[in-house]
Amino acid sequence: MNRRLAIIEDETEVRESVAAMLSTIGLQAESFADASQFLASVAAGAAYDLCIVDINLPGMRGDDMLVELGRNRQARDTVILFLSGLEAEELETARRRLSAFFAVVDYSCKPVDAGSLLRRVESLIAQKAAS
């Protein structure tokens, strides 16, 4: 099944690196440098199966952006993976906050190695398929 993924990350090098990692397992992702770009895409009708999101985005935090997305009932089956340099405790707080909007919310702390990230993505996609 063809999955639609989004990477929302302000650091170009990280965004491109994650996209390259995903391509090694046959997944393509649309990339966005900030929340406003991503939300504009959603407003134009785009829907995503999985979003890989940095929390510290310019203009609007990633978790605040996802609250906006979560208010759209059709987006609630989107799987969320935070990829951030924040402490695990802050990521867990964001994960719990967003669990009210999305069935599957997880996180990985930066830096993350390719193998770990890809296993996490594959696991999350499998969770979505099983639900």
DSSP file (Angstrom, degrees, kcal/mol; ACC not computed):
  #  RESIDUE AA STRUCTURE BP1 BP2  ACC     N-H-->O    O-->H-N    N-H-->O    O-->H-N    TCO  KAPPA ALPHA  PHI   PSI    X-CA   Y-CA   Z-CA
    1    1 A M              0   0    0      0, 0.0     2,-0.5     0, 0.0     0, 0.0   0.000 360.0 360.0 360.0 138.2    0.0    0.0    0.0
    2    2 A N        -     0   0    0     25,-0.0     2,-0.3     2,-0.0    25,-0.1  -0.656 360.0-158.2 -80.8 122.9    1.3    3.4   -0.9
    3    3 A R        -     0   0    0     -2,-0.5     2,-0.6    45,-0.0    25,-0.4  -0.784   9.3-142.2-103.2 144.5    1.8    5.6    2.2
    4    4 A R        -     0   0    0     -2,-0.3    45,-3.1    23,-0.1    46,-1.4  -0.934  26.0-177.0-108.0 118.5    1.9    9.4    2.3
    5    5 A L  E     -ab  29  50A   0     23,-0.9    25,-2.6    -2,-0.6     2,-0.4  -0.818  12.2-160.0-116.0 153.1    4.5   10.7    4.7
    6    6 A A  E     -ab  30  51A   0     44,-2.0    46,-3.1    -2,-0.3     2,-0.5  -0.993   5.0-158.4-131.2 140.8    5.4   14.2    5.8
    7    7 A I  E     -ab  31  52A   0     23,-2.8    25,-2.8    -2,-0.4     2,-0.6  -0.984   7.3-171.9-115.3 121.0    8.6   15.5    7.4
    8    8 A I  E     +ab  32  53A   0     44,-3.1    46,-2.5    -2,-0.5     2,-0.3  -0.902  30.7 135.8-116.5 101.4    8.2   18.8    9.2
    9    9 A E        -     0   0    0     23,-2.2     6,-0.1    -2,-0.6    48,-0.1  -0.985  46.0-151.9-152.1 128.4   11.7   19.9   10.3
   10   10 A D  S    S+     0   0    0     -2,-0.3     2,-0.7    46,-0.2     3,-0.1   0.734  77.4  85.2 -79.9 -21.6   13.3   23.4   10.1
   11   11 A E     >  -     0   0    0      1,-0.2     4,-2.8     2,-0.0     5,-0.2  -0.721  67.7-154.9 -85.0 114.0   16.9   22.1    9.8
   12   12 A T  H  > S+     0   0    0     -2,-0.7     4,-2.8     1,-0.2     5,-0.3   0.891  91.3  52.1 -55.2 -45.6   17.5   21.4    6.1
   13   13 A E  H  > S+     0   0    0      1,-0.2     4,-2.1     2,-0.2    -1,-0.2   0.907 113.0  44.2 -61.4 -42.9   20.3   18.8    6.7
   14   14 A V  H  > S+     0   0    0      2,-0.2     4,-2.7     1,-0.2     5,-0.2   0.932 113.4  51.2 -66.9 -45.6   18.1   16.8    9.1
   15   15 A R  H  X S+     0   0    0     -4,-2.8     4,-2.1     1,-0.2    -2,-0.2   0.925 114.1  43.4 -57.6 -47.4   15.0   17.0    6.8
   16   16 A E  H  X S+     0   0    0     -4,-2.8     4,-2.2    -5,-0.2    -1,-0.2   0.870 112.9  52.7 -68.4 -36.8   17.0   15.8    3.8
   17   17 A S  H  X S+     0   0    0     -4,-2.1     4,-2.4    -5,-0.3    -2,-0.2   0.919 110.0  47.3 -64.9 -44.7   18.8   13.1    5.9
   18   18 A V  H  X S+     0   0    0     -4,-2.7     4,-2.5     2,-0.2    -2,-0.2   0.915 111.7  51.2 -63.8 -42.6   15.5   11.7    7.2
   19   19 A A  H  X S+     0   0    0     -4,-2.1     4,-1.9    -5,-0.2    -1,-0.2   0.906 110.5  49.3 -60.7 -41.5   14.0   11.7    3.7
   20   20 A A  H  X S+     0   0    0     -4,-2.2     4,-1.0     2,-0.2    -1,-0.2   0.902 110.0  51.3 -65.4 -40.9   17.0    9.8    2.4
   21   21 A M  H >< S+     0   0    0     -4,-2.4     3,-0.9     1,-0.2     4,-0.4   0.936 110.2  49.3 -60.0 -46.5   16.7    7.3    5.2
   22   22 A L  H ><>S+     0   0    0     -4,-2.5     5,-2.3     1,-0.3     3,-1.5   0.864 103.4  60.3 -62.1 -36.4   13.1    6.7    4.4
   23   23 A S  H ><5S+     0   0    0     -4,-1.9     3,-1.6     1,-0.3    -1,-0.3   0.777  91.6  68.6 -65.0 -24.6   13.8    6.2    0.7
   24   24 A T  T <<5S+     0   0    0     -4,-1.0    -1,-0.3    -3,-0.9    -2,-0.2   0.718 105.2  41.7 -67.9 -18.9   16.1    3.3    1.5
   25   25 A I  T < 5S-     0   0    0     -3,-1.5    -1,-0.3    -4,-0.4    -2,-0.2   0.108 127.7 -97.3-112.6  21.0   12.9    1.3    2.5
   26   26 A G  T < 5S+     0   0    0     -3,-1.6     2,-0.4     1,-0.2    -3,-0.2   0.654  81.1 131.9  80.0  17.0   10.9    2.6   -0.4
   27   27 A L      < -     0   0    0     -5,-2.3     2,-0.4    -6,-0.1    -1,-0.2  -0.871  38.2-160.7-105.4 134.9    9.1    5.4    1.4
   28   28 A Q        -     0   0    0     -2,-0.4   -23,-0.9   -25,-0.4     2,-0.4  -0.895   9.7-167.0-110.9 142.8    8.8    8.9   -0.1
   29   29 A A  E     -a    5   0A   0     -2,-0.4     2,-0.4   -25,-0.1   -23,-0.2  -0.967  21.0-128.9-131.3 145.7    8.0   11.9    2.1
   30   30 A E  E     -a    6   0A   0    -25,-2.6   -23,-2.8    -2,-0.4     2,-0.4  -0.747  32.2-141.1 -85.4 140.7    7.0   15.5    1.4
   31   31 A S  E     -a    7   0A   0     -2,-0.4     2,-0.4   -25,-0.2   -23,-0.2  -0.858  18.9-176.0-112.5 140.5    9.2   17.9    3.3
   32   32 A F  E     -a    8   0A   0    -25,-2.8   -23,-2.2    -2,-0.4     3,-0.1  -0.996  19.5-154.6-134.4 137.8    8.2   21.1    5.1
   33   33 A A  S    S+     0   0    0     -2,-0.4     2,-0.3   -25,-0.2   -25,-0.1   0.627  78.1   8.5 -86.8 -15.0   10.5   23.7    6.8
   34   34 A D  S  > S-     0   0    0     23,-0.1     4,-1.7     1,-0.1     3,-0.2  -0.967  78.9 -97.4-157.8 172.2    7.8   25.0    9.2
   35   35 A A  H  > S+     0   0    0     23,-0.6     4,-3.1    25,-0.3     5,-0.3   0.868 115.4  57.6 -64.0 -39.6    4.3   24.6   10.5
   36   36 A S  H  > S+     0   0    0      1,-0.2     4,-2.0     2,-0.2    -1,-0.2   0.891 106.0  49.7 -64.1 -38.6    2.7   27.1    8.2
   37   37 A Q  H  > S+     0   0    0      2,-0.2     4,-1.7     1,-0.2    -1,-0.2   0.936 114.3  45.5 -62.4 -45.8    3.9   25.3    5.0
   38   38 A F  H  X S+     0   0    0     -4,-1.7     4,-2.2     1,-0.2    -2,-0.2   0.940 113.0  48.5 -63.8 -48.3    2.6   22.0    6.4
   39   39 A L  H  X S+     0   0    0     -4,-3.1     4,-2.6     1,-0.2    -1,-0.2   0.841 108.6  55.1 -63.9 -32.7   -0.8   23.4    7.5
   40   40 A A  H  X S+     0   0    0     -4,-2.0     4,-1.5    -5,-0.3    -1,-0.2   0.890 107.4  50.5 -64.7 -38.9   -1.2   25.1    4.1
   41   41 A S  H  <>S+     0   0    0     -4,-1.7     5,-2.3     2,-0.2    -2,-0.2   0.920 112.0  46.6 -63.9 -43.9   -0.7   21.7    2.4
   42   42 A V  H ><5S+     0   0    0     -4,-2.2     3,-1.9     1,-0.2    -2,-0.2   0.909 109.8  53.7 -64.3 -42.4   -3.3   20.1    4.6
   43   43 A A  H 3<5S+     0   0    0     -4,-2.6    -1,-0.2     1,-0.3    -2,-0.2   0.807 104.0  57.3 -62.1 -28.9   -5.7   23.1    4.0
   44   44 A A  T 3<5S-     0   0    0     -4,-1.5    -1,-0.3    -5,-0.2    -2,-0.2   0.427 133.1 -90.0 -82.8   1.4   -5.2   22.4    0.3
   45   45 A G  T < 5S+     0   0    0     -3,-1.9    -3,-0.2     1,-0.3    -2,-0.1   0.405  76.4 145.6 111.0  -3.0   -6.4   18.9    0.8
   46   46 A A      < -     0   0    0     -5,-2.3     2,-0.4    -6,-0.2    -1,-0.3  -0.421  25.9-168.3 -69.2 142.6   -3.3   16.9    1.5
   47   47 A A        -     0   0    0     -2,-0.1     2,-0.4   -42,-0.0    28,-0.1  -0.990   3.8-156.1-131.4 141.7   -3.7   14.0    3.9
   48   48 A Y        -     0   0    0     -2,-0.4   -43,-0.2     1,-0.1     3,-0.1  -0.926  19.2-157.6-124.5 142.5   -0.8   12.1    5.5
   49   49 A D  S    S+     0   0    0    -45,-3.1    30,-3.0    -2,-0.4     2,-0.4   0.844  88.0  14.3 -80.3 -37.4   -0.5    8.6    6.9
   50   50 A L  E     -bc   5  79A   0    -46,-1.4   -44,-2.0    28,-0.2     2,-0.5  -0.998  64.4-162.8-143.5 135.3    2.6    9.4    9.0
   51   51 A C  E     -bc   6  80A   0     28,-2.8    30,-2.8    -2,-0.4     2,-0.6  -0.981   6.6-157.8-120.4 127.2    4.1   12.8   10.1
   52   52 A I  E     -bc   7  81A   0    -46,-3.1   -44,-3.1    -2,-0.5     2,-0.4  -0.927  28.1-174.2-101.7 118.2    7.7   13.0   11.4
   53   53 A V  E     -bc   8  82A   0     28,-2.5    30,-2.5    -2,-0.6     2,-0.3  -0.942  27.4-147.7-129.3 131.4    7.7   16.3   13.3
   54   54 A D        -     0   0    0    -46,-2.5    30,-0.2    -2,-0.4     3,-0.1  -0.720  15.5-147.6 -83.7 144.1   10.3   18.4   15.1
   55   55 A I  S    S+     0   0    0     -2,-0.3     7,-3.0     1,-0.2     2,-1.7   0.911  85.9  66.0 -79.8 -42.8    8.8   20.3   18.1
   56   56 A N  S    S+     0   0    0      5,-0.2   -46,-0.2     6,-0.1    -1,-0.2  -0.572  70.0 154.4 -85.3  83.5   11.0   23.4   17.9
   57   57 A L        -     0   0    0     -2,-1.7     2,-0.2     3,-0.2   -23,-0.1  -0.785  49.2-100.6-105.3 151.6    9.8   24.9   14.6
   58   58 A P  S    S+     0   0    0      0, 0.0     2,-1.2     0, 0.0   -23,-0.6  -0.490 101.3   5.5 -70.1 139.7   10.0   28.5   13.7
   59   59 A G  S    S+     0   0    0     -2,-0.2     2,-0.3   -25,-0.1   -25,-0.0  -0.272 135.1  27.4  88.3 -50.7    6.7   30.4   14.1
   60   60 A M  S    S-     0   0    0     -2,-1.2   -25,-0.3    -5,-0.0    -3,-0.2  -0.983  84.5-114.4-147.6 131.5    4.7   27.6   15.7
   61   61 A R     >  -     0   0    0     -2,-0.3     4,-2.3     1,-0.1    -5,-0.2  -0.286  28.1-119.3 -62.4 150.3    5.8   24.7   17.8
   62   62 A G  H  > S+     0   0    0     -7,-3.0     4,-1.9     1,-0.2    -7,-0.2   0.865 113.2  51.3 -60.3 -38.6    5.3   21.3   16.2
   63   63 A D  H  > S+     0   0    0     -8,-0.3     4,-1.5     2,-0.2    -1,-0.2   0.876 110.1  49.4 -70.0 -34.8    3.0   20.1   19.0
   64   64 A D  H  > S+     0   0    0      2,-0.2     4,-1.8     1,-0.2    -2,-0.2   0.893 109.2  53.1 -66.5 -39.0    0.8   23.2   18.6
   65   65 A M  H  X S+     0   0    0     -4,-2.3     4,-2.1     1,-0.2    -2,-0.2   0.897 108.1  50.9 -59.8 -41.0    0.7   22.6   14.9
   66   66 A L  H  X S+     0   0    0     -4,-1.9     4,-3.0     2,-0.2    -1,-0.2   0.801 102.9  57.9 -72.2 -28.3   -0.5   19.0   15.5
   67   67 A V  H  X S+     0   0    0     -4,-1.5     4,-1.1     2,-0.2    -1,-0.2   0.927 107.8  48.9 -62.0 -43.2   -3.3   20.2   17.8
   68   68 A E  H >< S+     0   0    0     -4,-1.8     3,-0.6     1,-0.2     4,-0.4   0.934 113.6  45.9 -59.2 -46.2   -4.5   22.3   14.9
   69   69 A L  H >< S+     0   0    0     -4,-2.1     3,-1.8     1,-0.2     6,-0.3   0.908 108.0  57.5 -62.8 -42.0   -4.2   19.2   12.6
   70   70 A G  H 3< S+     0   0    0     -4,-3.0    -1,-0.2     1,-0.3    -2,-0.2   0.697  91.3  69.7 -65.5 -20.3   -6.0   17.0   15.3
   71   71 A R  T << S+     0   0    0     -4,-1.1     2,-0.8    -3,-0.6    -1,-0.3   0.702  83.5  82.4 -69.8 -17.7   -9.0   19.3   15.3
   72   72 A N  S X  S-     0   0    0     -3,-1.8     3,-2.1    -4,-0.4     4,-0.5  -0.801  75.5-153.4 -87.4 108.3   -9.7   17.9   11.8
   73   73 A R  G >  S+     0   0    0     -2,-0.8     3,-1.2     1,-0.3     4,-0.2   0.815  91.9  59.6 -55.3 -33.8  -11.5   14.6   12.4
   74   74 A Q  G 3  S+     0   0    0      1,-0.2     3,-0.5     2,-0.1    -1,-0.3   0.726 103.0  53.3 -69.3 -19.2  -10.3   13.2    9.1
   75   75 A A  G X  S+     0   0    0     -3,-2.1     3,-2.1    -6,-0.3    -1,-0.2   0.509  80.9  93.8 -90.0  -5.1   -6.6   13.7   10.2
   76   76 A R  T <  S+     0   0    0     -3,-1.2    27,-1.2    -4,-0.5    -1,-0.2   0.661  76.8  60.4 -69.1 -15.0   -7.0   11.8   13.4
   77   77 A D  T 3  S+     0   0    0     -3,-0.5    -1,-0.3    -4,-0.2     2,-0.2   0.390  79.0 117.1 -90.5   6.1   -5.8    8.5   11.9
   78   78 A T    <   -     0   0    0     -3,-2.1    26,-0.5   -28,-0.1     2,-0.4  -0.530  66.3-130.6 -69.3 135.4   -2.5   10.1   11.1
   79   79 A V  E     -c   50   0A   0    -30,-3.0   -28,-2.8    -2,-0.2     2,-0.5  -0.753  21.6-151.9 -88.6 135.2    0.5    8.5   12.9
   80   80 A I  E     -cd  51 105A   0     24,-2.4    26,-2.3    -2,-0.4     2,-0.5  -0.924  16.4-179.6-114.5 130.9    2.7   11.1   14.6
   81   81 A L  E     -cd  52 106A   0    -30,-2.8   -28,-2.5    -2,-0.5     2,-0.3  -0.953  16.3-151.2-127.1 111.6    6.5   10.6   15.3
   82   82 A F  E     -cd  53 107A   0     24,-2.8    26,-2.5    -2,-0.5     2,-0.4  -0.651  11.1-173.6 -77.1 135.6    8.3   13.4   17.1
   83   83 A L  E     + d   0 108A   0    -30,-2.5     2,-0.3    -2,-0.3    26,-0.2  -0.917  29.0 143.5-128.8 103.0   11.9   13.6   16.2
   84   84 A S  E     - d   0 109A   0     24,-1.8    26,-2.7    -2,-0.4     7,-0.1  -0.955  59.9-130.4-146.6 156.5   13.4   16.3   18.4
   85   85 A G  S    S+     0   0    0     -2,-0.3    24,-0.1    24,-0.2     3,-0.1   0.366  74.6 113.4 -86.1   3.3   16.5   17.3   20.4
   86   86 A L  S    S-     0   0    0      1,-0.1    24,-0.1     2,-0.1    -2,-0.1  -0.247  81.2 -83.5 -70.7 163.6   14.4   18.0   23.4
   87   87 A E     >  -     0   0    0      1,-0.1     4,-2.0    22,-0.1     3,-0.5  -0.342  38.2-115.2 -64.8 149.4   14.6   15.9   26.6
   88   88 A A  H  > S+     0   0    0      1,-0.2     4,-2.6     2,-0.2     5,-0.2   0.838 114.5  59.8 -56.4 -35.4   12.6   12.7   26.6
   89   89 A E  H  > S+     0   0    0      1,-0.2     4,-1.9     2,-0.2    -1,-0.2   0.911 106.6  45.4 -62.1 -42.8   10.4   14.1   29.5
   90   90 A E  H  > S+     0   0    0     -3,-0.5     4,-2.1     2,-0.2    -1,-0.2   0.877 113.0  50.9 -68.7 -36.7    9.3   17.1   27.4
   91   91 A L  H  X S+     0   0    0     -4,-2.0     4,-2.6     2,-0.2    -2,-0.2   0.889 108.6  51.7 -66.2 -38.6    8.7   14.8   24.4
   92   92 A E  H  X S+     0   0    0     -4,-2.6     4,-2.6     2,-0.2    -2,-0.2   0.890 107.8  52.4 -64.9 -38.6    6.6   12.4   26.6
   93   93 A T  H  X S+     0   0    0     -4,-1.9     4,-2.2     2,-0.2    -2,-0.2   0.926 111.5  46.2 -61.6 -44.7    4.5   15.4   27.7
   94   94 A A  H  X S+     0   0    0     -4,-2.1     4,-2.2     2,-0.2    -2,-0.2   0.894 110.9  53.5 -64.1 -39.8    3.9   16.4   24.1
   95   95 A R  H  X S+     0   0    0     -4,-2.6     4,-1.2     1,-0.2    -2,-0.2   0.934 110.2  46.4 -61.0 -46.5    3.0   12.8   23.3
   96   96 A R  H  < S+     0   0    0     -4,-2.6     4,-0.4     1,-0.2     3,-0.4   0.910 110.7  53.5 -62.7 -42.0    0.5   12.5   26.0
   97   97 A R  H >< S+     0   0    0     -4,-2.2     3,-0.8     1,-0.2    -1,-0.2   0.906 112.7  43.4 -58.6 -42.8   -1.1   15.9   25.0
   98   98 A L  H >X S+     0   0    0     -4,-2.2     4,-2.2     1,-0.2     3,-2.0   0.633  91.1  82.6 -83.1 -13.6   -1.5   14.7   21.4
   99   99 A S  T 3< S+     0   0    0     -4,-1.2    -1,-0.2    -3,-0.4    -2,-0.2   0.726  83.2  65.4 -62.2 -19.2   -2.9   11.3   22.4
  100  100 A A  T <4 S+     0   0    0     -3,-0.8    -1,-0.3    -4,-0.4    -2,-0.2   0.715 113.5  31.0 -71.2 -20.0   -6.2   13.0   22.8
  101  101 A F  T <4 S+     0   0    0     -3,-2.0     2,-0.4     1,-0.2    -2,-0.2   0.727 120.7  43.1-108.2 -30.6   -6.2   13.8   19.0
  102  102 A F     <  -     0   0    0     -4,-2.2    -1,-0.2     1,-0.1   -25,-0.2  -0.933  63.5-141.3-127.2 143.3   -4.3   10.9   17.4
  103  103 A A  S    S+     0   0    0    -27,-1.2     2,-0.5    -2,-0.4    -1,-0.1   0.858  94.1  36.9 -69.8 -35.9   -4.4    7.1   18.0
  104  104 A V        +     0   0    0    -26,-0.5   -24,-2.4     2,-0.0     2,-0.4  -0.960  65.0 159.4-126.8 116.5   -0.6    6.7   17.6
  105  105 A V  E     +d   80   0A   0     -2,-0.5     2,-0.3   -26,-0.2   -24,-0.2  -0.996  11.4 156.8-134.7 127.4    1.9    9.2   18.8
  106  106 A D  E     -d   81   0A   0    -26,-2.3   -24,-2.8    -2,-0.4     2,-0.3  -0.829  20.2-148.6-139.6 176.4    5.5    8.3   19.5
  107  107 A Y  E     -d   82   0A   0     -2,-0.3     2,-0.3   -26,-0.2   -24,-0.2  -0.996   8.9-164.5-151.0 155.2    8.9   10.0   19.7
  108  108 A S  E     -d   83   0A   0    -26,-2.5   -24,-1.8    -2,-0.3     2,-0.4  -0.989  25.9-126.4-134.4 142.7   12.6    9.6   19.1
  109  109 A C  E     -d   84   0A   0     -2,-0.3   -24,-0.2   -26,-0.2   -22,-0.1  -0.716  41.2 -84.3 -90.8 138.8   15.3   11.9   20.5
  110  110 A K  S    S+     0   0    0    -26,-2.7     2,-0.1    -2,-0.4     3,-0.0  -0.560 106.0  51.4 -77.0 149.3   17.9   13.4   18.2
  111  111 A P  S    S+     0   0    0      0, 0.0     2,-0.4     0, 0.0    -2,-0.1   0.634  76.7 173.1 -75.7 152.3   20.4   12.4   17.1
  112  112 A V        -     0   0    0     -2,-0.1     2,-0.2    -4,-0.1    -2,-0.1  -0.974  27.3-127.1-126.1 139.3   18.9    9.1   15.8
  113  113 A D     >  -     0   0    0     -2,-0.4     4,-2.4     1,-0.1     5,-0.2  -0.501  25.8-113.6 -84.2 158.1   20.6    6.5   13.8
  114  114 A A  H  > S+     0   0    0      1,-0.2     4,-2.8     2,-0.2     5,-0.3   0.899 113.0  51.5 -58.0 -46.6   19.1    5.3   10.5
  115  115 A G  H  > S+     0   0    0      1,-0.2     4,-2.3     2,-0.2    -1,-0.2   0.918 111.6  46.7 -59.6 -45.2   18.4    1.8   11.6
  116  116 A S  H  > S+     0   0    0      2,-0.2     4,-2.1     1,-0.2    -1,-0.2   0.918 114.2  47.5 -63.3 -45.1   16.6    2.9   14.8
  117  117 A L  H  X S+     0   0    0     -4,-2.4     4,-2.7     1,-0.2    -2,-0.2   0.925 112.6  48.5 -63.6 -44.9   14.5    5.5   12.9
  118  118 A L  H  X S+     0   0    0     -4,-2.8     4,-2.7     1,-0.2     5,-0.2   0.894 110.7  50.3 -66.2 -39.5   13.5    3.1   10.1
  119  119 A R  H  X S+     0   0    0     -4,-2.3     4,-2.4    -5,-0.3    -1,-0.2   0.917 111.9  49.0 -61.9 -41.6   12.5    0.3   12.6
  120  120 A R  H  X S+     0   0    0     -4,-2.1     4,-2.5     2,-0.2    -2,-0.2   0.930 112.1  47.8 -63.9 -45.8   10.4    2.9   14.5
  121  121 A V  H  X S+     0   0    0     -4,-2.7     4,-2.5     2,-0.2     5,-0.2   0.933 112.7  48.3 -61.6 -46.7    8.7    4.1   11.2
  122  122 A E  H  X S+     0   0    0     -4,-2.7     4,-2.1     1,-0.2    -1,-0.2   0.897 112.1  50.1 -61.4 -40.0    8.0    0.5   10.1
  123  123 A S  H  X S+     0   0    0     -4,-2.4     4,-2.3    -5,-0.2    -1,-0.2   0.911 111.2  48.2 -63.7 -43.3    6.6   -0.3   13.5
  124  124 A L  H  X S+     0   0    0     -4,-2.5     4,-2.2     2,-0.2    -2,-0.2   0.890 110.6  50.6 -66.4 -39.5    4.3    2.7   13.5
  125  125 A I  H  X S+     0   0    0     -4,-2.5     4,-2.3     2,-0.2    -1,-0.2   0.904 110.8  49.8 -63.8 -40.3    3.1    2.0   10.0
  126  126 A A  H  X S+     0   0    0     -4,-2.1     4,-1.9     2,-0.2    -2,-0.2   0.894 108.8  52.7 -64.9 -39.8    2.3   -1.6   11.1
  127  127 A Q  H  X S+     0   0    0     -4,-2.3     4,-1.1     1,-0.2    -2,-0.2   0.912 110.1  48.3 -60.1 -42.6    0.4   -0.3   14.1
  128  128 A K  H >< S+     0   0    0     -4,-2.2     3,-0.6     1,-0.2    -2,-0.2   0.917 110.4  50.8 -65.0 -42.2   -1.7    2.0   11.9
  129  129 A A  H 3< S+     0   0    0     -4,-2.3    -1,-0.2     1,-0.2    -2,-0.2   0.840 110.0  51.0 -64.2 -32.5   -2.4   -0.9    9.5
  130  130 A A  H 3<        0   0    0     -4,-1.9    -1,-0.2     1,-0.2    -2,-0.2   0.687 360.0 360.0 -78.6 -18.8   -3.5   -3.1   12.4
  131  131 A S    <<        0   0    0     -4,-1.1    -1,-0.2    -3,-0.6    -2,-0.2   0.480 360.0 360.0 -88.6 360.0   -5.9   -0.5   13.8
